[in-house]
Amino acid sequence: MFTVLFLAFLVLGLALRVWLAQRQIHSVMKHRNSVPEAFADTVTLSAHQKAADYTAARVRFGLVNSFVSAAVLIGFTLLGGLNELVAIATKWFLPGSVTHALAVFSLFGIVGFLIELPLDVWRTFKLEASFNFNRTTPSAFATDTFKTVVVSVLLMLPIAALIVWLMQTTGKYWWVWAWASLLIFQLLIMLIYPTVIAPVFNKFTPLPDAELKSRIDALLKRCGFASNGVFVMDGSKRSTHGNAYFTGLSKNKRIVFYDTLLARLNTEQIEAVLAHELGHFKHKHIRKRLFWMSLLSLAGFALLGWVATQSWFYEQLGVTPILNGSNAALAILLFMLVVPEFMFPLSPIASRLSRRQEFEADAFAVQTTGASALKSALVKLYEDNASTLTPDPLHSAFYDSHPPAPVRIAQLDQLAASRSPV
């Protein structure tokens, strides 16, 4: 019965992804030769057409990813892939031991890496390069890949070993201890990420523009935000895409601007973008997200704690459980593989909540720096990043954590009108 349910969600989810992709491509190509009226004075037709073509190309690539992911999922489960990994690990380590579990995790990671690598190469050197976004050299790509593997191994294997050990030694409610351990681990990673992990991949330098730095410091002071510095990241060595973000926790909080973003926006626009990010801080969005994510994580661990003891969970997914040992690795991997298929139909809920927070952050930015600068900054970013101005609403509801461009700009216009003197 569970096999049928699993396959039904897999097929329906894949069909839904295909349908949403077709809607998105149809929407952007239908309006390809006409800039929306709200952007007619600020976005050129050539930029609008590039955004339509780039969006369609990304959606098609996403479909390829979806079919590959579905094939891999079937391969690991019903076609016996996980069984093969367990058999290989059993040649080296005692079945059910922590080392055996880590071997299974490692083999799973190696297979996943080998499957994902060609897709990453295509995305970087074909898709992104075709639209003049890519600046990553083959040597830089190889270096980044090596660093990612090393960092992933150093971070993930210890926490995986701890969770497996907890599953084996702490009894029926192991999942509570595992959840608490993972939560502490995630908070620790967030704390050390700005100063330990991020510099492994990018160079961060203090903001050199004294005037901009002064305005940013004044804005931070008005908003009551204490940071450990304002930094510029050398994003241009990999891509022409621009961005800005906060990172870290407590006294380790940093404000980071991509150098590509600073090159395109003026002082007022940069200040407005930062004010939007500060809006997330002012409305405690990060804390709220951490809270809800921790609750969902707890619920996930509780569910894992139950299904890990059910023989049908393994057998009806094509996996043979270990009879005289722990099935910790199998339970975790099956759970990670299968649960997303059941969760995908709920994606609009998470997207809607995220977009609501983006609207709140925009409103804070308008109150702090005005609507004009933020609006012009967003339009520039839409153009520079080739973001479509004519997305399909349903596709956006499933995939977009930020409001669609026309909706967001319209909201800024309303906020600006409400602040104008009567």
C-alpha positions as CSV (number, residue, x, y, z in Angstrom):
1,M,0.0,0.0,0.0
2,F,2.8,2.5,0.9
3,T,4.5,1.6,-2.4
4,V,1.5,2.7,-4.3
5,L,1.1,5.9,-2.2
6,F,4.8,6.7,-2.7
7,L,4.6,6.2,-6.5
8,A,1.4,8.2,-6.7
9,F,3.0,11.2,-5.0
10,L,6.1,10.8,-7.1
11,V,4.2,10.7,-10.4
12,L,1.7,13.4,-9.4
13,G,4.5,15.6,-8.2
14,L,6.5,15.2,-11.4
15,A,3.3,15.9,-13.5
16,L,2.7,19.0,-11.4
17,R,6.2,20.2,-11.9
18,V,5.9,19.7,-15.7
19,W,2.6,21.5,-15.8
20,L,3.9,24.5,-13.8
21,A,7.0,24.6,-16.0
22,Q,4.8,24.8,-19.1
23,R,2.7,27.5,-17.6
24,Q,5.8,29.6,-16.7
25,I,7.4,29.2,-20.1
26,H,4.1,30.1,-21.8
27,S,3.7,33.2,-19.6
28,V,7.2,34.6,-20.2
29,M,7.3,33.9,-23.9
30,K,3.8,35.2,-24.5
31,H,4.9,38.6,-23.2
32,R,8.4,38.4,-24.6
33,N,8.1,41.1,-27.2
34,S,6.4,43.7,-25.0
35,V,7.7,45.3,-21.8
36,P,5.0,45.5,-19.1
37,E,3.6,49.0,-18.8
38,A,4.8,49.5,-15.2
39,F,8.4,48.9,-16.4
40,A,8.2,50.5,-19.9
41,D,10.2,53.6,-18.8
42,T,12.9,51.7,-16.9
43,V,13.6,48.3,-18.7
44,T,14.6,48.0,-22.3
45,L,13.0,45.6,-24.7
46,S,16.3,43.7,-25.2
47,A,16.7,43.3,-21.4
48,H,13.1,42.1,-21.1
49,Q,13.6,39.6,-23.9
50,K,16.8,38.3,-22.3
51,A,15.0,37.8,-19.1
52,A,12.3,35.8,-20.9
53,D,14.8,33.6,-22.6
54,Y,16.8,33.1,-19.5
55,T,13.8,32.2,-17.4
56,A,12.6,29.7,-20.0
57,A,16.1,28.1,-20.2
58,R,16.2,27.8,-16.4
59,V,12.8,26.3,-16.2
60,R,13.7,23.7,-18.9
61,F,16.9,22.9,-17.0
62,G,14.8,22.6,-13.8
63,L,12.7,20.0,-15.6
64,V,15.7,18.0,-16.5
65,N,16.7,18.1,-12.8
66,S,13.3,16.9,-11.8
67,F,13.4,13.9,-14.1
68,V,16.9,13.0,-13.0
69,S,15.9,13.3,-9.4
70,A,12.9,11.1,-9.9
71,A,15.1,8.5,-11.7
72,V,17.7,8.6,-8.9
73,L,14.9,8.3,-6.3
74,I,13.5,5.2,-7.9
75,G,17.0,3.8,-8.4
76,F,17.9,4.2,-4.7
77,T,14.6,2.8,-3.5
78,L,12.5,0.3,-5.6
79,L,15.4,-0.7,-7.9
80,G,17.7,-1.6,-4.9
81,G,20.3,1.1,-5.0
82,L,20.4,1.5,-1.2
83,N,20.7,-2.3,-0.8
84,E,23.8,-2.2,-3.0
85,L,25.3,0.5,-0.9
86,V,24.7,-1.5,2.3
87,A,26.2,-4.6,0.7
88,I,29.4,-2.7,-0.3
89,A,29.7,-1.2,3.2
90,T,29.2,-4.6,4.8
91,K,32.3,-5.8,3.1
92,W,34.3,-3.4,5.2
93,F,32.5,-2.8,8.4
94,L,30.2,-4.6,10.9
95,P,26.5,-4.2,9.8
96,G,24.7,-1.9,12.2
97,S,27.8,-0.2,13.6
98,V,28.4,3.6,13.5
99,T,31.2,3.1,11.1
100,H,29.0,1.0,8.8
101,A,26.4,3.7,8.8
102,L,29.0,6.4,8.0
103,A,30.2,4.2,5.1
104,V,26.7,4.0,3.7
105,F,26.3,7.8,4.1
106,S,29.6,8.3,2.3
107,L,28.8,5.9,-0.6
108,F,25.4,7.6,-1.0
109,G,27.1,11.0,-1.1
110,I,29.6,9.9,-3.7
111,V,26.9,8.5,-6.0
112,G,24.9,11.7,-5.5
113,F,27.9,13.8,-6.2
114,L,28.7,11.9,-9.4
115,I,25.2,12.4,-10.6
116,E,25.0,16.1,-9.8
117,L,28.4,17.0,-11.1
118,P,27.5,16.9,-14.9
119,L,24.4,19.0,-14.1
120,D,26.4,21.6,-12.2
121,V,28.9,21.8,-15.1
122,W,26.1,22.3,-17.6
123,R,24.4,24.9,-15.4
124,T,27.7,26.9,-15.0
125,F,29.4,26.6,-18.4
126,K,26.4,26.3,-20.7
127,L,23.2,27.8,-19.2
128,E,24.8,30.7,-17.2
129,A,27.5,31.3,-19.8
130,S,24.9,31.5,-22.6
131,F,23.5,34.6,-21.0
132,N,26.9,36.1,-20.1
133,F,26.4,35.5,-16.4
134,N,29.2,33.0,-15.8
135,R,32.7,34.2,-14.8
136,T,33.8,30.9,-13.3
137,T,36.8,29.4,-14.9
138,P,37.2,25.6,-15.1
139,S,40.1,25.7,-12.5
140,A,37.9,27.8,-10.1
141,F,35.0,25.4,-10.6
142,A,37.3,22.5,-9.8
143,T,38.7,24.3,-6.7
144,D,35.2,25.2,-5.5
145,T,34.0,21.6,-5.9
146,F,37.0,20.2,-4.0
147,K,36.5,22.7,-1.2
148,T,32.8,22.0,-1.0
149,V,33.5,18.2,-0.7
150,V,36.1,18.7,2.0
151,V,33.9,21.2,4.0
152,S,30.9,18.9,3.7
153,V,32.8,15.9,4.9
154,L,34.3,17.7,7.9
155,L,30.9,19.1,8.9
156,M,28.4,16.4,8.0
157,L,30.2,13.2,9.0
158,P,30.6,14.1,12.7
159,I,27.0,15.1,13.2
160,A,25.8,12.1,11.2
161,A,27.9,9.8,13.5
162,L,26.5,11.5,16.6
163,I,22.9,11.1,15.4
164,V,23.4,7.4,14.5
165,W,25.0,6.8,17.9
166,L,22.1,8.5,19.6
167,M,19.7,6.3,17.7
168,Q,21.5,3.3,18.9
169,T,22.1,4.2,22.5
170,T,19.4,6.5,23.9
171,G,16.3,4.4,23.7
172,K,12.8,5.1,22.3
173,Y,13.0,8.8,22.4
174,W,16.4,9.1,20.7
175,W,14.9,11.5,18.2
176,V,14.5,14.2,20.9
177,W,18.2,14.1,21.7
178,A,19.1,13.9,18.0
179,W,16.9,17.0,17.2
180,A,18.5,19.0,20.1
181,S,22.0,18.0,18.9
182,L,21.2,19.0,15.3
183,L,19.7,22.3,16.4
184,I,22.8,23.1,18.4
185,F,25.0,22.1,15.5
186,Q,23.0,24.4,13.1
187,L,23.3,27.3,15.4
188,L,27.0,26.7,15.8
189,I,27.4,26.7,12.0
190,M,25.5,29.9,11.7
191,L,27.7,31.4,14.3
192,I,31.0,30.5,12.7
193,Y,29.9,30.7,9.0
194,P,30.9,34.4,8.4
195,T,34.5,34.0,9.8
196,V,35.4,30.4,9.3
197,I,33.4,28.8,6.4
198,A,32.5,31.6,4.0
199,P,36.2,32.9,3.6
200,V,37.1,29.4,2.4
201,F,35.2,30.2,-0.8
202,N,35.2,34.0,-1.2
203,K,37.3,37.0,-0.2
204,F,35.6,39.5,2.1
205,T,37.0,43.0,2.5
206,P,35.7,45.9,4.6
207,L,33.6,48.3,2.6
208,P,36.1,50.9,1.1
209,D,33.7,53.7,0.2
210,A,33.9,56.0,3.2
211,E,30.7,58.0,2.3
212,L,28.6,54.9,1.8
213,K,30.1,53.4,5.0
214,S,29.1,56.5,6.9
215,R,25.5,56.4,5.6
216,I,25.2,52.7,6.3
217,D,26.5,53.2,9.9
218,A,23.9,55.9,10.4
219,L,21.2,53.7,9.1
220,L,22.3,50.8,11.3
221,K,22.3,53.1,14.3
222,R,18.7,54.4,13.5
223,C,17.5,50.8,13.2
224,G,19.3,49.6,16.4
225,F,21.3,46.9,14.5
226,A,24.7,46.0,15.8
227,S,27.0,44.2,13.3
228,N,30.5,43.0,13.2
229,G,31.2,45.0,10.0
230,V,30.1,45.7,6.5
231,F,32.0,43.7,3.9
232,V,32.3,43.4,0.1
233,M,32.4,39.9,-1.4
234,D,34.2,39.1,-4.6
235,G,31.1,37.6,-6.3
236,S,32.3,38.9,-9.7
237,K,34.9,36.2,-9.9
238,R,32.2,33.6,-10.4
239,S,29.1,35.4,-11.8
240,T,27.7,38.8,-12.8
241,H,24.6,38.3,-10.6
242,G,24.3,40.7,-7.7
243,N,23.0,40.3,-4.1
244,A,23.3,41.4,-0.5
245,Y,22.7,39.5,2.7
246,F,23.1,39.3,6.5
247,T,25.0,36.4,7.9
248,G,25.9,35.1,11.3
249,L,24.4,35.3,14.8
250,S,24.8,37.5,17.9
251,K,28.0,39.6,17.7
252,N,29.2,37.7,14.6
253,K,26.5,39.3,12.4
254,R,27.9,40.7,9.2
255,I,26.4,42.7,6.3
256,V,27.7,41.5,3.0
257,F,27.4,43.2,-0.4
258,Y,28.4,41.5,-3.7
259,D,30.9,43.7,-5.5
260,T,28.6,43.3,-8.6
261,L,25.8,44.9,-6.7
262,L,27.9,47.9,-5.5
263,A,29.0,48.4,-9.1
264,R,25.5,48.8,-10.4
265,L,23.6,50.7,-7.6
266,N,24.0,54.2,-6.4
267,T,24.4,55.2,-2.7
268,E,20.6,55.8,-2.2
269,Q,19.7,52.5,-3.8
270,I,22.3,50.5,-1.8
271,E,20.9,52.2,1.4
272,A,17.4,51.2,0.4
273,V,18.4,47.5,-0.2
274,L,20.1,47.4,3.2
275,A,17.0,49.0,4.8
276,H,14.9,46.1,3.3
277,E,17.3,43.6,4.9
278,L,17.1,45.5,8.2
279,G,13.4,45.2,7.9
280,H,13.8,41.4,8.3
281,F,15.8,42.1,11.5
282,K,13.3,44.7,12.8
283,H,10.4,42.3,12.3
284,K,12.3,39.4,13.9
285,H,11.9,37.3,10.7
286,I,15.1,35.4,11.2
287,R,14.1,34.4,14.8
288,K,10.7,33.5,13.6
289,R,12.0,31.3,10.8
290,L,14.5,29.6,13.2
291,F,11.6,28.9,15.6
292,W,9.3,27.4,13.0
293,M,12.1,25.5,11.4
294,S,13.0,24.0,14.7
295,L,9.4,23.0,15.4
296,L,9.1,21.4,11.9
297,S,12.5,19.7,12.4
298,L,11.2,18.3,15.7
299,A,8.1,17.0,14.1
300,G,10.3,15.4,11.3
301,F,12.5,13.7,13.9
302,A,9.4,12.4,15.7
303,L,8.1,11.0,12.4
304,L,11.5,9.5,11.7
305,G,11.6,7.9,15.1
306,W,8.3,6.1,14.4
307,V,8.9,5.0,10.8
308,A,12.4,3.8,11.6
309,T,10.8,1.0,13.7
310,Q,8.3,0.0,11.0
311,S,9.4,-2.9,8.7
312,W,6.9,-1.8,6.0
313,F,8.8,1.6,5.7
314,Y,11.8,-0.3,4.4
315,E,10.3,-3.2,2.6
316,Q,7.7,-1.3,0.6
317,L,10.3,1.1,-0.6
318,G,12.4,-1.8,-2.0
319,V,15.0,-1.8,0.9
320,T,15.9,-4.8,3.0
321,P,16.5,-3.9,6.6
322,I,19.4,-5.3,8.6
323,L,18.0,-8.0,10.8
324,N,20.7,-8.2,13.5
325,G,21.8,-4.6,13.7
326,S,20.8,-0.9,13.5
327,N,19.1,0.4,10.4
328,A,19.9,4.0,11.3
329,A,21.6,4.9,8.0
330,L,18.8,3.3,6.0
331,A,16.1,5.0,7.9
332,I,17.7,8.5,7.6
333,L,18.4,8.1,3.9
334,L,15.0,6.8,3.1
335,F,13.4,9.5,5.1
336,M,15.5,12.2,3.3
337,L,14.7,10.7,-0.1
338,V,10.9,10.1,0.3
339,V,9.5,12.9,2.5
340,P,10.2,15.8,0.0
341,E,7.8,14.0,-2.5
342,F,5.0,14.2,0.0
343,M,5.8,17.8,1.0
344,F,6.0,19.4,-2.5
345,P,2.3,20.1,-2.8
346,L,2.6,22.2,0.4
347,S,5.2,24.5,-1.2
348,P,2.8,27.4,-1.7
349,I,2.2,27.7,2.0
350,A,5.9,28.2,2.7
351,S,6.3,30.6,-0.3
352,R,3.3,32.6,0.8
353,L,4.7,33.0,4.4
354,S,8.0,34.1,2.9
355,R,6.5,36.6,0.6
356,R,4.5,38.1,3.4
357,Q,7.8,38.7,5.3
358,E,9.3,40.3,2.1
359,F,6.3,42.7,1.9
360,E,6.9,43.6,5.6
361,A,10.6,44.2,5.0
362,D,9.7,46.4,1.9
363,A,7.3,48.4,4.0
364,F,10.1,49.0,6.6
365,A,12.5,50.1,3.9
366,V,9.9,52.6,2.6
367,Q,9.4,54.0,6.0
368,T,13.2,54.3,6.6
369,T,14.6,55.4,3.2
370,G,11.5,56.0,1.0
371,A,10.0,54.0,-1.9
372,S,11.7,55.6,-4.9
373,A,15.3,54.3,-4.1
374,L,14.1,50.8,-3.3
375,K,11.9,50.6,-6.4
376,S,14.7,51.8,-8.7
377,A,17.2,49.4,-7.1
378,L,14.8,46.4,-7.5
379,V,14.2,47.3,-11.1
380,K,18.0,47.4,-11.8
381,L,18.4,44.1,-10.0
382,Y,15.6,42.5,-12.0
383,E,17.3,43.7,-15.2
384,D,20.8,42.8,-14.2
385,N,19.8,39.3,-13.0
386,A,17.4,38.7,-15.9
387,S,14.5,38.2,-13.6
388,T,11.2,37.8,-15.5
389,L,8.7,40.6,-15.2
390,T,5.8,38.4,-16.4
391,P,5.9,35.2,-14.3
392,D,3.0,32.7,-14.2
393,P,1.1,33.3,-10.8
394,L,0.8,29.5,-10.1
395,H,4.4,28.8,-10.8
396,S,5.4,31.7,-8.7
397,A,3.2,30.5,-5.8
398,F,5.1,27.2,-5.8
399,Y,8.7,28.4,-6.4
400,D,9.2,32.0,-5.5
401,S,10.1,33.0,-1.9
402,H,9.9,36.7,-3.0
403,P,6.9,38.4,-4.5
404,P,6.8,38.5,-8.3
405,A,8.2,41.7,-9.8
406,P,4.9,43.3,-10.9
407,V,3.3,42.6,-7.6
408,R,6.2,43.9,-5.6
409,I,6.6,47.1,-7.6
410,A,2.8,47.7,-7.4
411,Q,3.0,47.3,-3.6
412,L,5.8,49.8,-3.4
413,D,3.8,52.3,-5.5
414,Q,0.9,51.9,-3.1
415,L,3.2,52.4,-0.1
416,A,4.7,55.5,-1.7
417,A,1.2,56.9,-2.4
418,S,0.1,56.3,1.2
419,R,3.1,58.3,2.4
420,S,2.6,61.2,0.0
421,P,1.1,64.4,1.5
422,V,-2.6,64.9,0.6
